[in-house]
Amino acid sequence: MRLVVDLGAGLGMESSSAELALSPLDGLHRALGARMVPFAGYVMPLSYPSGILAEHRACRTHAALFDVSHMGQAELLGVGGDAALEHLVPGDLLGLKRGRQRYTLLTGHAGGILDDLMVARLAPERLFLVVNAANKVADFARITAHLSHGPHLVPRPDRALLAFQGPRAAGLLGEISQGFTALPFMGVAEGEIAGINCLVSRSGYTGEDGFEISVAGAEAEALARRLLALPGVVPAGLGARDVLRLEAGLCLHGQDIDATTTPVEADLAWTIAKRRRATADFPGARPILEALGAGPARLRIGLRLEGRAPARAGAPIIAAGEDIGHLTSGGFSPSLNAPIGMGYVVTPAPEPGARLAVRVRGQDLPAHRVTLPFIPHRYAN
C-alpha cells in the first residue's frame, strides 16, 4: 500500500535549506535515516526507513516518538496575564486550574480562527503556551501588543518539543519517570524523565493516549534517545502524524481552519466557554455568537470514500450532481483500509450516512458522510 501525505503548503515551500531552521534533533533524525522536508520554516522528518505505514501502526498499537520542536513555545508571566490573553480567545482561562491545560483559539474581529493553541497553567501567574509553527511570530506579536504593564510574554525558542504517543506510551514512560503517568488527560506537570528536567502534558495530536514533552533544546537528543531505547518505540515523522490526526478528525490550521473559518463552521463551538458567550468580549464575538444562534452558512464534516483512490484538499464535494463544498484534508486511512476526508459543505448539511461524491480529476467518486472522528479517541480519563 502506498500512502500519499497531504501536509498543505508546507511541503511545497520553495526555500533553500539555508533559509530553514533546524530542530535540536536534526542530527538524530539524519542519523536515523529520516527523509527530511521543508515544513513551516523548518527542516523536519517526513518519515524514517521503516515507512509511514509502520510508524502509523506503531502509534496505534504500541508507541511512537515525534519531534514537534517547530511549534512555538512561550511563557506568559505576571499578574493579569490570564485575563489579558482571555480577551483574545473564546476560552475560559480565568477558570483554568493549576496543573491543567486547555485547547483554545485566537480569533479575529470577523470571527475567523487566526490560530489554535494550547494554554497550560503552571502557577497562578505563569501560563505556558504552545502555538502553531507557521503562526508563532504573528501570534506572539499579537499577544504582546495586547499586554499592558505587568504581564509579559517570553518566547522559548531554546526549548524542544517531543510527542510520545500510543496505547503503551504511559506504561513505557513510567519505566523511566515518576508521576507523569498519573496525569489525567490535559493534565500538566514539571519533573524529570531519566534525570532530565521536563514539562509534560498528557495530550497529543494523534487521537491516542500520550504525552507532549517540552525540554531544553540542549537535552532534547539525550531524552529522545532514551525514549527510543524503550522496548518497541519507533521514531515517527510528519507523514504518519498527518494521517493519524486526520483519522482522529483533528484540524490542521492553515488547511482545515484559518482566518476565514469561524469556530462554529469548524464544529469547534465547544471551545467557546459558557461564561465567554455571556460576556461576549473576545474578538469576533458578534459574528460567532450570531452563527451559534442561527447556524453557520457552512459546516465541517467527515466523508468516507468507496474504493481505494484517495481525494486531496480542494476536491469538490458533490450531492445530487451539485457542488456543495470541498475537501480541506484527505488521504488513505490505514486503520479503516479506506480513503477518508474532511471538508466544508453548505448548510443544511447532509445527514450522517447521506450518499455523496468527491470529484477527482473529473470523476465523481462515491462517498458518504460519517460522524467525526473516523477513529475513536483513546485519551486517558
Contacts in CASP RR format, 6 or more apart in sequence:
PFRMAT RR
TARGET T0000
AUTHOR 0000-0000-0000
METHOD contacts of the structure
MODEL  1
MRLVVDLGAGLGMESSSAELALSPLDGLHRALGARMVPFAGYVMPLSYPS
GILAEHRACRTHAALFDVSHMGQAELLGVGGDAALEHLVPGDLLGLKRGR
QRYTLLTGHAGGILDDLMVARLAPERLFLVVNAANKVADFARITAHLSHG
PHLVPRPDRALLAFQGPRAAGLLGEISQGFTALPFMGVAEGEIAGINCLV
SRSGYTGEDGFEISVAGAEAEALARRLLALPGVVPAGLGARDVLRLEAGL
CLHGQDIDATTTPVEADLAWTIAKRRRATADFPGARPILEALGAGPARLR
IGLRLEGRAPARAGAPIIAAGEDIGHLTSGGFSPSLNAPIGMGYVVTPAP
EPGARLAVRVRGQDLPAHRVTLPFIPHRYAN
1 53 0 8 1.000
1 332 0 8 1.000
1 334 0 8 1.000
3 52 0 8 1.000
3 53 0 8 1.000
3 56 0 8 1.000
3 239 0 8 1.000
3 243 0 8 1.000
3 331 0 8 1.000
3 332 0 8 1.000
3 334 0 8 1.000
4 310 0 8 1.000
4 312 0 8 1.000
4 331 0 8 1.000
4 332 0 8 1.000
5 11 0 8 1.000
5 46 0 8 1.000
5 52 0 8 1.000
5 238 0 8 1.000
5 239 0 8 1.000
5 242 0 8 1.000
5 243 0 8 1.000
5 331 0 8 1.000
6 242 0 8 1.000
6 312 0 8 1.000
6 313 0 8 1.000
6 329 0 8 1.000
6 330 0 8 1.000
6 331 0 8 1.000
7 39 0 8 1.000
7 238 0 8 1.000
7 239 0 8 1.000
7 242 0 8 1.000
7 252 0 8 1.000
8 252 0 8 1.000
8 254 0 8 1.000
8 255 0 8 1.000
8 313 0 8 1.000
10 38 0 8 1.000
10 39 0 8 1.000
10 40 0 8 1.000
10 134 0 8 1.000
11 37 0 8 1.000
11 38 0 8 1.000
11 39 0 8 1.000
11 46 0 8 1.000
12 38 0 8 1.000
13 38 0 8 1.000
13 39 0 8 1.000
13 41 0 8 1.000
15 38 0 8 1.000
15 41 0 8 1.000
17 38 0 8 1.000
17 43 0 8 1.000
19 41 0 8 1.000
20 38 0 8 1.000
20 41 0 8 1.000
20 42 0 8 1.000
20 43 0 8 1.000
21 41 0 8 1.000
21 42 0 8 1.000
21 43 0 8 1.000
21 70 0 8 1.000
22 42 0 8 1.000
22 43 0 8 1.000
23 29 0 8 1.000
23 42 0 8 1.000
23 43 0 8 1.000
23 44 0 8 1.000
23 67 0 8 1.000
23 69 0 8 1.000
23 70 0 8 1.000
23 160 0 8 1.000
24 69 0 8 1.000
24 160 0 8 1.000
24 217 0 8 1.000
24 218 0 8 1.000
24 220 0 8 1.000
24 221 0 8 1.000
25 67 0 8 1.000
25 69 0 8 1.000
25 160 0 8 1.000
25 220 0 8 1.000
25 221 0 8 1.000
25 224 0 8 1.000
26 36 0 8 1.000
26 43 0 8 1.000
27 221 0 8 1.000
28 221 0 8 1.000
28 224 0 8 1.000
28 225 0 8 1.000
29 36 0 8 1.000
29 44 0 8 1.000
29 45 0 8 1.000
29 67 0 8 1.000
29 235 0 8 1.000
30 36 0 8 1.000
32 48 0 8 1.000
32 49 0 8 1.000
32 235 0 8 1.000
33 48 0 8 1.000
33 49 0 8 1.000
34 45 0 8 1.000
34 46 0 8 1.000
34 47 0 8 1.000
34 48 0 8 1.000
34 235 0 8 1.000
34 237 0 8 1.000
35 45 0 8 1.000
35 46 0 8 1.000
35 47 0 8 1.000
35 48 0 8 1.000
36 43 0 8 1.000
36 44 0 8 1.000
36 45 0 8 1.000
36 46 0 8 1.000
37 43 0 8 1.000
37 44 0 8 1.000
37 45 0 8 1.000
37 46 0 8 1.000
37 238 0 8 1.000
38 44 0 8 1.000
39 70 0 8 1.000
39 133 0 8 1.000
39 238 0 8 1.000
40 70 0 8 1.000
40 132 0 8 1.000
40 133 0 8 1.000
40 134 0 8 1.000
41 70 0 8 1.000
41 133 0 8 1.000
41 134 0 8 1.000
42 69 0 8 1.000
42 70 0 8 1.000
42 133 0 8 1.000
44 67 0 8 1.000
44 70 0 8 1.000
44 237 0 8 1.000
44 238 0 8 1.000
45 67 0 8 1.000
45 235 0 8 1.000
45 237 0 8 1.000
45 238 0 8 1.000
46 237 0 8 1.000
46 238 0 8 1.000
46 239 0 8 1.000
47 55 0 8 1.000
47 236 0 8 1.000
47 237 0 8 1.000
47 238 0 8 1.000
47 239 0 8 1.000
47 240 0 8 1.000
48 55 0 8 1.000
48 234 0 8 1.000
48 235 0 8 1.000
48 236 0 8 1.000
48 237 0 8 1.000
50 234 0 8 1.000
52 237 0 8 1.000
52 239 0 8 1.000
52 240 0 8 1.000
52 243 0 8 1.000
53 334 0 8 1.000
54 234 0 8 1.000
55 64 0 8 1.000
55 234 0 8 1.000
55 235 0 8 1.000
55 236 0 8 1.000
55 237 0 8 1.000
55 239 0 8 1.000
55 240 0 8 1.000
56 236 0 8 1.000
56 240 0 8 1.000
56 243 0 8 1.000
56 244 0 8 1.000
56 334 0 8 1.000
56 335 0 8 1.000
57 334 0 8 1.000
58 64 0 8 1.000
58 232 0 8 1.000
58 233 0 8 1.000
58 234 0 8 1.000
58 236 0 8 1.000
59 165 0 8 1.000
59 166 0 8 1.000
59 206 0 8 1.000
59 208 0 8 1.000
59 236 0 8 1.000
59 240 0 8 1.000
59 244 0 8 1.000
60 166 0 8 1.000
60 167 0 8 1.000
60 208 0 8 1.000
60 244 0 8 1.000
60 335 0 8 1.000
61 166 0 8 1.000
61 167 0 8 1.000
62 166 0 8 1.000
62 167 0 8 1.000
62 168 0 8 1.000
62 232 0 8 1.000
62 233 0 8 1.000
62 234 0 8 1.000
63 164 0 8 1.000
63 165 0 8 1.000
63 166 0 8 1.000
63 167 0 8 1.000
63 168 0 8 1.000
63 169 0 8 1.000
63 172 0 8 1.000
63 230 0 8 1.000
63 232 0 8 1.000
63 233 0 8 1.000
63 234 0 8 1.000
64 164 0 8 1.000
64 165 0 8 1.000
64 166 0 8 1.000
64 233 0 8 1.000
64 234 0 8 1.000
64 235 0 8 1.000
64 236 0 8 1.000
64 240 0 8 1.000
65 162 0 8 1.000
65 163 0 8 1.000
65 164 0 8 1.000
65 165 0 8 1.000
65 224 0 8 1.000
65 227 0 8 1.000
65 228 0 8 1.000
65 233 0 8 1.000
65 234 0 8 1.000
65 235 0 8 1.000
65 236 0 8 1.000
66 162 0 8 1.000
66 163 0 8 1.000
66 164 0 8 1.000
66 165 0 8 1.000
66 235 0 8 1.000
66 236 0 8 1.000
66 237 0 8 1.000
66 240 0 8 1.000
66 241 0 8 1.000
67 160 0 8 1.000
67 161 0 8 1.000
67 162 0 8 1.000
67 163 0 8 1.000
67 224 0 8 1.000
67 235 0 8 1.000
67 237 0 8 1.000
68 161 0 8 1.000
68 162 0 8 1.000
68 163 0 8 1.000
68 205 0 8 1.000
68 212 0 8 1.000
68 241 0 8 1.000
69 159 0 8 1.000
69 160 0 8 1.000
69 161 0 8 1.000
69 162 0 8 1.000
69 217 0 8 1.000
69 220 0 8 1.000
70 133 0 8 1.000
71 130 0 8 1.000
71 131 0 8 1.000
71 132 0 8 1.000
71 133 0 8 1.000
71 136 0 8 1.000
71 161 0 8 1.000
72 129 0 8 1.000
72 130 0 8 1.000
72 131 0 8 1.000
72 132 0 8 1.000
72 133 0 8 1.000
72 136 0 8 1.000
72 139 0 8 1.000
72 155 0 8 1.000
72 156 0 8 1.000
72 157 0 8 1.000
72 161 0 8 1.000
73 128 0 8 1.000
73 129 0 8 1.000
73 130 0 8 1.000
73 155 0 8 1.000
73 156 0 8 1.000
73 157 0 8 1.000
73 159 0 8 1.000
73 161 0 8 1.000
73 214 0 8 1.000
74 128 0 8 1.000
74 129 0 8 1.000
74 131 0 8 1.000
74 140 0 8 1.000
74 143 0 8 1.000
74 153 0 8 1.000
74 154 0 8 1.000
74 155 0 8 1.000
74 156 0 8 1.000
75 126 0 8 1.000
75 127 0 8 1.000
75 128 0 8 1.000
75 129 0 8 1.000
75 153 0 8 1.000
75 154 0 8 1.000
75 156 0 8 1.000
76 82 0 8 1.000
76 85 0 8 1.000
76 126 0 8 1.000
76 127 0 8 1.000
76 128 0 8 1.000
76 129 0 8 1.000
76 143 0 8 1.000
76 151 0 8 1.000
76 152 0 8 1.000
76 153 0 8 1.000
76 154 0 8 1.000
77 125 0 8 1.000
77 126 0 8 1.000
77 127 0 8 1.000
77 151 0 8 1.000
77 152 0 8 1.000
77 153 0 8 1.000
77 154 0 8 1.000
78 125 0 8 1.000
78 126 0 8 1.000
78 150 0 8 1.000
78 151 0 8 1.000
78 152 0 8 1.000
79 125 0 8 1.000
79 150 0 8 1.000
79 151 0 8 1.000
80 125 0 8 1.000
80 150 0 8 1.000
80 151 0 8 1.000
81 125 0 8 1.000
81 127 0 8 1.000
81 147 0 8 1.000
81 151 0 8 1.000
82 93 0 8 1.000
82 94 0 8 1.000
82 96 0 8 1.000
82 121 0 8 1.000
82 127 0 8 1.000
83 93 0 8 1.000
83 94 0 8 1.000
84 143 0 8 1.000
84 146 0 8 1.000
84 147 0 8 1.000
84 148 0 8 1.000
84 151 0 8 1.000
85 93 0 8 1.000
85 119 0 8 1.000
85 127 0 8 1.000
85 143 0 8 1.000
85 146 0 8 1.000
86 92 0 8 1.000
86 93 0 8 1.000
86 94 0 8 1.000
86 276 0 8 1.000
86 282 0 8 1.000
87 146 0 8 1.000
87 281 0 8 1.000
87 282 0 8 1.000
88 106 0 8 1.000
88 107 0 8 1.000
88 142 0 8 1.000
88 143 0 8 1.000
88 146 0 8 1.000
88 282 0 8 1.000
88 283 0 8 1.000
89 104 0 8 1.000
89 105 0 8 1.000
89 106 0 8 1.000
89 107 0 8 1.000
89 117 0 8 1.000
89 119 0 8 1.000
89 282 0 8 1.000
90 104 0 8 1.000
90 105 0 8 1.000
90 107 0 8 1.000
90 263 0 8 1.000
90 271 0 8 1.000
90 272 0 8 1.000
90 273 0 8 1.000
90 276 0 8 1.000
90 277 0 8 1.000
90 282 0 8 1.000
90 285 0 8 1.000
90 288 0 8 1.000
91 102 0 8 1.000
91 104 0 8 1.000
91 105 0 8 1.000
91 271 0 8 1.000
91 272 0 8 1.000
91 273 0 8 1.000
91 276 0 8 1.000
91 282 0 8 1.000
92 102 0 8 1.000
92 273 0 8 1.000
92 274 0 8 1.000
92 275 0 8 1.000
92 276 0 8 1.000
93 102 0 8 1.000
93 104 0 8 1.000
93 119 0 8 1.000
93 127 0 8 1.000
96 102 0 8 1.000
96 119 0 8 1.000
96 121 0 8 1.000
96 127 0 8 1.000
97 121 0 8 1.000
98 121 0 8 1.000
98 122 0 8 1.000
98 123 0 8 1.000
98 124 0 8 1.000
99 120 0 8 1.000
99 121 0 8 1.000
99 122 0 8 1.000
99 187 0 8 1.000
99 188 0 8 1.000
99 189 0 8 1.000
100 120 0 8 1.000
100 121 0 8 1.000
100 186 0 8 1.000
100 187 0 8 1.000
100 188 0 8 1.000
101 118 0 8 1.000
101 119 0 8 1.000
101 120 0 8 1.000
101 121 0 8 1.000
101 186 0 8 1.000
101 187 0 8 1.000
101 188 0 8 1.000
101 201 0 8 1.000
101 203 0 8 1.000
102 118 0 8 1.000
102 119 0 8 1.000
102 120 0 8 1.000
102 186 0 8 1.000
103 116 0 8 1.000
103 117 0 8 1.000
103 118 0 8 1.000
103 186 0 8 1.000
103 271 0 8 1.000
104 116 0 8 1.000
104 117 0 8 1.000
104 118 0 8 1.000
104 119 0 8 1.000
104 271 0 8 1.000
105 113 0 8 1.000
105 114 0 8 1.000
105 115 0 8 1.000
105 116 0 8 1.000
105 117 0 8 1.000
105 263 0 8 1.000
105 268 0 8 1.000
105 271 0 8 1.000
106 113 0 8 1.000
106 114 0 8 1.000
106 115 0 8 1.000
106 116 0 8 1.000
106 117 0 8 1.000
106 139 0 8 1.000
106 142 0 8 1.000
107 113 0 8 1.000
107 114 0 8 1.000
107 263 0 8 1.000
107 282 0 8 1.000
107 283 0 8 1.000
107 284 0 8 1.000
107 288 0 8 1.000
108 114 0 8 1.000
108 259 0 8 1.000
108 283 0 8 1.000
108 284 0 8 1.000
109 283 0 8 1.000
109 284 0 8 1.000
110 259 0 8 1.000
110 284 0 8 1.000
110 287 0 8 1.000
111 262 0 8 1.000
111 263 0 8 1.000
111 283 0 8 1.000
111 284 0 8 1.000
111 287 0 8 1.000
111 288 0 8 1.000
112 258 0 8 1.000
112 259 0 8 1.000
112 260 0 8 1.000
112 261 0 8 1.000
112 262 0 8 1.000
112 263 0 8 1.000
112 284 0 8 1.000
113 253 0 8 1.000
113 257 0 8 1.000
113 258 0 8 1.000
113 259 0 8 1.000
113 261 0 8 1.000
113 262 0 8 1.000
113 263 0 8 1.000
113 266 0 8 1.000
113 268 0 8 1.000
114 135 0 8 1.000
114 138 0 8 1.000
114 139 0 8 1.000
114 142 0 8 1.000
114 259 0 8 1.000
115 131 0 8 1.000
115 132 0 8 1.000
115 135 0 8 1.000
115 138 0 8 1.000
115 139 0 8 1.000
115 253 0 8 1.000
116 132 0 8 1.000
116 251 0 8 1.000
116 253 0 8 1.000
116 257 0 8 1.000
117 129 0 8 1.000
117 130 0 8 1.000
117 131 0 8 1.000
117 132 0 8 1.000
117 139 0 8 1.000
118 129 0 8 1.000
118 130 0 8 1.000
118 201 0 8 1.000
118 203 0 8 1.000
119 127 0 8 1.000
119 128 0 8 1.000
119 129 0 8 1.000
120 127 0 8 1.000
120 128 0 8 1.000
120 129 0 8 1.000
120 187 0 8 1.000
120 188 0 8 1.000
120 201 0 8 1.000
121 127 0 8 1.000
121 128 0 8 1.000
121 188 0 8 1.000
122 128 0 8 1.000
122 188 0 8 1.000
122 190 0 8 1.000
122 199 0 8 1.000
125 151 0 8 1.000
128 188 0 8 1.000
128 199 0 8 1.000
128 214 0 8 1.000
129 143 0 8 1.000
129 153 0 8 1.000
130 161 0 8 1.000
130 212 0 8 1.000
130 214 0 8 1.000
131 139 0 8 1.000
131 140 0 8 1.000
132 139 0 8 1.000
132 253 0 8 1.000
134 253 0 8 1.000
134 254 0 8 1.000
135 253 0 8 1.000
136 155 0 8 1.000
140 153 0 8 1.000
140 155 0 8 1.000
143 153 0 8 1.000
144 152 0 8 1.000
144 153 0 8 1.000
147 153 0 8 1.000
156 214 0 8 1.000
158 216 0 8 1.000
158 217 0 8 1.000
159 214 0 8 1.000
159 215 0 8 1.000
159 216 0 8 1.000
159 217 0 8 1.000
160 214 0 8 1.000
160 215 0 8 1.000
160 216 0 8 1.000
160 217 0 8 1.000
160 220 0 8 1.000
161 212 0 8 1.000
161 213 0 8 1.000
161 214 0 8 1.000
161 215 0 8 1.000
162 212 0 8 1.000
162 213 0 8 1.000
162 215 0 8 1.000
162 220 0 8 1.000
162 223 0 8 1.000
162 224 0 8 1.000
162 227 0 8 1.000
163 204 0 8 1.000
163 205 0 8 1.000
163 206 0 8 1.000
163 210 0 8 1.000
163 211 0 8 1.000
163 212 0 8 1.000
163 213 0 8 1.000
163 241 0 8 1.000
164 172 0 8 1.000
164 173 0 8 1.000
164 210 0 8 1.000
164 211 0 8 1.000
164 212 0 8 1.000
164 213 0 8 1.000
164 227 0 8 1.000
164 233 0 8 1.000
165 204 0 8 1.000
165 205 0 8 1.000
165 206 0 8 1.000
165 207 0 8 1.000
165 208 0 8 1.000
165 209 0 8 1.000
165 210 0 8 1.000
165 211 0 8 1.000
165 244 0 8 1.000
166 206 0 8 1.000
166 208 0 8 1.000
166 209 0 8 1.000
166 210 0 8 1.000
167 208 0 8 1.000
167 209 0 8 1.000
167 378 0 8 1.000
169 208 0 8 1.000
169 209 0 8 1.000
169 210 0 8 1.000
169 211 0 8 1.000
170 181 0 8 1.000
170 209 0 8 1.000
170 210 0 8 1.000
170 211 0 8 1.000
170 380 0 8 1.000
171 181 0 8 1.000
172 227 0 8 1.000
172 230 0 8 1.000
172 231 0 8 1.000
172 233 0 8 1.000
173 180 0 8 1.000
173 181 0 8 1.000
173 193 0 8 1.000
173 211 0 8 1.000
173 227 0 8 1.000
174 180 0 8 1.000
174 181 0 8 1.000
175 230 0 8 1.000
176 193 0 8 1.000
176 194 0 8 1.000
176 226 0 8 1.000
176 227 0 8 1.000
176 230 0 8 1.000
177 191 0 8 1.000
177 192 0 8 1.000
177 193 0 8 1.000
177 194 0 8 1.000
178 192 0 8 1.000
179 189 0 8 1.000
180 189 0 8 1.000
180 191 0 8 1.000
180 193 0 8 1.000
180 200 0 8 1.000
180 202 0 8 1.000
180 211 0 8 1.000
183 189 0 8 1.000
183 200 0 8 1.000
183 201 0 8 1.000
183 202 0 8 1.000
183 211 0 8 1.000
183 380 0 8 1.000
184 202 0 8 1.000
184 380 0 8 1.000
184 381 0 8 1.000
185 202 0 8 1.000
185 203 0 8 1.000
185 209 0 8 1.000
185 379 0 8 1.000
185 380 0 8 1.000
185 381 0 8 1.000
186 201 0 8 1.000
186 202 0 8 1.000
186 203 0 8 1.000
187 201 0 8 1.000
187 202 0 8 1.000
187 203 0 8 1.000
188 199 0 8 1.000
188 200 0 8 1.000
188 201 0 8 1.000
188 202 0 8 1.000
189 199 0 8 1.000
189 200 0 8 1.000
190 197 0 8 1.000
190 198 0 8 1.000
190 199 0 8 1.000
190 200 0 8 1.000
191 197 0 8 1.000
191 198 0 8 1.000
191 199 0 8 1.000
191 200 0 8 1.000
192 198 0 8 1.000
193 200 0 8 1.000
193 213 0 8 1.000
193 223 0 8 1.000
193 226 0 8 1.000
193 227 0 8 1.000
194 222 0 8 1.000
194 223 0 8 1.000
194 226 0 8 1.000
196 215 0 8 1.000
196 219 0 8 1.000
196 222 0 8 1.000
196 223 0 8 1.000
196 226 0 8 1.000
197 215 0 8 1.000
197 216 0 8 1.000
197 219 0 8 1.000
198 213 0 8 1.000
198 214 0 8 1.000
198 215 0 8 1.000
198 223 0 8 1.000
199 213 0 8 1.000
199 214 0 8 1.000
199 215 0 8 1.000
200 211 0 8 1.000
200 212 0 8 1.000
200 213 0 8 1.000
200 214 0 8 1.000
201 211 0 8 1.000
201 212 0 8 1.000
202 209 0 8 1.000
202 210 0 8 1.000
202 211 0 8 1.000
202 379 0 8 1.000
202 380 0 8 1.000
203 210 0 8 1.000
203 211 0 8 1.000
203 212 0 8 1.000
204 210 0 8 1.000
204 211 0 8 1.000
204 212 0 8 1.000
205 241 0 8 1.000
205 244 0 8 1.000
205 245 0 8 1.000
205 248 0 8 1.000
205 250 0 8 1.000
206 241 0 8 1.000
206 244 0 8 1.000
206 245 0 8 1.000
206 248 0 8 1.000
207 244 0 8 1.000
207 245 0 8 1.000
207 247 0 8 1.000
207 248 0 8 1.000
207 250 0 8 1.000
207 373 0 8 1.000
207 375 0 8 1.000
207 377 0 8 1.000
207 378 0 8 1.000
207 379 0 8 1.000
208 244 0 8 1.000
208 378 0 8 1.000
208 379 0 8 1.000
209 378 0 8 1.000
209 379 0 8 1.000
209 380 0 8 1.000
210 380 0 8 1.000
213 223 0 8 1.000
215 223 0 8 1.000
227 233 0 8 1.000
228 234 0 8 1.000
228 235 0 8 1.000
242 252 0 8 1.000
243 331 0 8 1.000
243 332 0 8 1.000
243 333 0 8 1.000
243 334 0 8 1.000
245 252 0 8 1.000
246 329 0 8 1.000
246 330 0 8 1.000
246 331 0 8 1.000
246 333 0 8 1.000
246 340 0 8 1.000
246 341 0 8 1.000
246 342 0 8 1.000
246 374 0 8 1.000
247 333 0 8 1.000
247 335 0 8 1.000
247 336 0 8 1.000
247 340 0 8 1.000
247 373 0 8 1.000
247 374 0 8 1.000
247 375 0 8 1.000
248 373 0 8 1.000
248 374 0 8 1.000
248 375 0 8 1.000
248 377 0 8 1.000
249 302 0 8 1.000
249 342 0 8 1.000
249 372 0 8 1.000
249 373 0 8 1.000
249 374 0 8 1.000
250 373 0 8 1.000
251 257 0 8 1.000
251 266 0 8 1.000
251 268 0 8 1.000
251 300 0 8 1.000
251 342 0 8 1.000
252 329 0 8 1.000
255 313 0 8 1.000
255 328 0 8 1.000
255 329 0 8 1.000
256 266 0 8 1.000
256 300 0 8 1.000
256 328 0 8 1.000
256 329 0 8 1.000
256 342 0 8 1.000
256 343 0 8 1.000
257 266 0 8 1.000
257 268 0 8 1.000
261 344 0 8 1.000
262 287 0 8 1.000
262 288 0 8 1.000
262 291 0 8 1.000
262 296 0 8 1.000
263 269 0 8 1.000
263 271 0 8 1.000
263 272 0 8 1.000
263 288 0 8 1.000
264 288 0 8 1.000
264 291 0 8 1.000
264 292 0 8 1.000
264 295 0 8 1.000
264 296 0 8 1.000
265 291 0 8 1.000
265 296 0 8 1.000
265 297 0 8 1.000
265 298 0 8 1.000
265 299 0 8 1.000
265 300 0 8 1.000
265 344 0 8 1.000
266 300 0 8 1.000
267 299 0 8 1.000
267 300 0 8 1.000
267 301 0 8 1.000
267 372 0 8 1.000
269 292 0 8 1.000
272 288 0 8 1.000
272 292 0 8 1.000
276 282 0 8 1.000
276 285 0 8 1.000
277 289 0 8 1.000
277 292 0 8 1.000
280 286 0 8 1.000
280 289 0 8 1.000
291 297 0 8 1.000
295 347 0 8 1.000
296 347 0 8 1.000
297 346 0 8 1.000
297 347 0 8 1.000
298 325 0 8 1.000
298 344 0 8 1.000
298 345 0 8 1.000
298 346 0 8 1.000
298 347 0 8 1.000
299 344 0 8 1.000
299 345 0 8 1.000
299 347 0 8 1.000
299 349 0 8 1.000
300 328 0 8 1.000
300 342 0 8 1.000
300 343 0 8 1.000
300 344 0 8 1.000
300 372 0 8 1.000
301 342 0 8 1.000
301 343 0 8 1.000
301 344 0 8 1.000
301 345 0 8 1.000
301 349 0 8 1.000
301 350 0 8 1.000
301 369 0 8 1.000
301 372 0 8 1.000
302 340 0 8 1.000
302 341 0 8 1.000
302 342 0 8 1.000
302 343 0 8 1.000
302 369 0 8 1.000
302 370 0 8 1.000
302 371 0 8 1.000
302 372 0 8 1.000
302 374 0 8 1.000
303 317 0 8 1.000
303 327 0 8 1.000
303 340 0 8 1.000
303 341 0 8 1.000
303 342 0 8 1.000
303 343 0 8 1.000
303 356 0 8 1.000
303 358 0 8 1.000
303 367 0 8 1.000
303 368 0 8 1.000
303 369 0 8 1.000
303 370 0 8 1.000
304 336 0 8 1.000
304 338 0 8 1.000
304 339 0 8 1.000
304 340 0 8 1.000
304 341 0 8 1.000
304 367 0 8 1.000
304 368 0 8 1.000
304 370 0 8 1.000
304 374 0 8 1.000
305 311 0 8 1.000
305 338 0 8 1.000
305 339 0 8 1.000
305 340 0 8 1.000
305 341 0 8 1.000
305 358 0 8 1.000
305 365 0 8 1.000
305 366 0 8 1.000
305 367 0 8 1.000
306 338 0 8 1.000
306 365 0 8 1.000
306 366 0 8 1.000
306 367 0 8 1.000
307 338 0 8 1.000
307 339 0 8 1.000
307 365 0 8 1.000
307 366 0 8 1.000
308 332 0 8 1.000
308 338 0 8 1.000
308 339 0 8 1.000
309 339 0 8 1.000
309 360 0 8 1.000
309 365 0 8 1.000
310 330 0 8 1.000
310 331 0 8 1.000
310 332 0 8 1.000
310 339 0 8 1.000
311 327 0 8 1.000
311 330 0 8 1.000
311 331 0 8 1.000
311 339 0 8 1.000
311 341 0 8 1.000
311 358 0 8 1.000
311 360 0 8 1.000
311 365 0 8 1.000
312 327 0 8 1.000
312 330 0 8 1.000
312 331 0 8 1.000
312 360 0 8 1.000
313 326 0 8 1.000
313 327 0 8 1.000
313 328 0 8 1.000
313 329 0 8 1.000
313 330 0 8 1.000
314 326 0 8 1.000
314 327 0 8 1.000
314 328 0 8 1.000
315 326 0 8 1.000
315 327 0 8 1.000
315 358 0 8 1.000
315 359 0 8 1.000
315 360 0 8 1.000
316 323 0 8 1.000
316 325 0 8 1.000
316 326 0 8 1.000
316 358 0 8 1.000
316 359 0 8 1.000
317 323 0 8 1.000
317 324 0 8 1.000
317 325 0 8 1.000
317 326 0 8 1.000
317 327 0 8 1.000
317 343 0 8 1.000
317 345 0 8 1.000
317 356 0 8 1.000
317 357 0 8 1.000
317 358 0 8 1.000
317 359 0 8 1.000
317 367 0 8 1.000
318 324 0 8 1.000
318 356 0 8 1.000
318 357 0 8 1.000
318 358 0 8 1.000
318 359 0 8 1.000
318 364 0 8 1.000
319 345 0 8 1.000
319 350 0 8 1.000
319 354 0 8 1.000
319 356 0 8 1.000
319 357 0 8 1.000
321 357 0 8 1.000
321 364 0 8 1.000
323 359 0 8 1.000
324 345 0 8 1.000
324 346 0 8 1.000
324 350 0 8 1.000
325 343 0 8 1.000
325 344 0 8 1.000
325 345 0 8 1.000
325 346 0 8 1.000
326 343 0 8 1.000
326 344 0 8 1.000
327 341 0 8 1.000
327 342 0 8 1.000
327 343 0 8 1.000
327 358 0 8 1.000
328 342 0 8 1.000
328 343 0 8 1.000
328 344 0 8 1.000
329 341 0 8 1.000
329 342 0 8 1.000
329 343 0 8 1.000
330 339 0 8 1.000
330 340 0 8 1.000
330 341 0 8 1.000
330 342 0 8 1.000
331 339 0 8 1.000
331 340 0 8 1.000
331 341 0 8 1.000
332 338 0 8 1.000
332 339 0 8 1.000
332 340 0 8 1.000
333 339 0 8 1.000
333 340 0 8 1.000
333 374 0 8 1.000
333 375 0 8 1.000
335 374 0 8 1.000
335 375 0 8 1.000
336 374 0 8 1.000
336 375 0 8 1.000
340 370 0 8 1.000
340 374 0 8 1.000
341 358 0 8 1.000
342 372 0 8 1.000
349 369 0 8 1.000
350 356 0 8 1.000
350 369 0 8 1.000
351 369 0 8 1.000
352 369 0 8 1.000
352 370 0 8 1.000
352 371 0 8 1.000
353 368 0 8 1.000
353 369 0 8 1.000
353 370 0 8 1.000
354 368 0 8 1.000
354 369 0 8 1.000
355 366 0 8 1.000
355 367 0 8 1.000
355 368 0 8 1.000
356 366 0 8 1.000
356 367 0 8 1.000
356 368 0 8 1.000
356 369 0 8 1.000
357 364 0 8 1.000
357 365 0 8 1.000
357 366 0 8 1.000
357 367 0 8 1.000
358 364 0 8 1.000
358 365 0 8 1.000
358 367 0 8 1.000
359 365 0 8 1.000
END
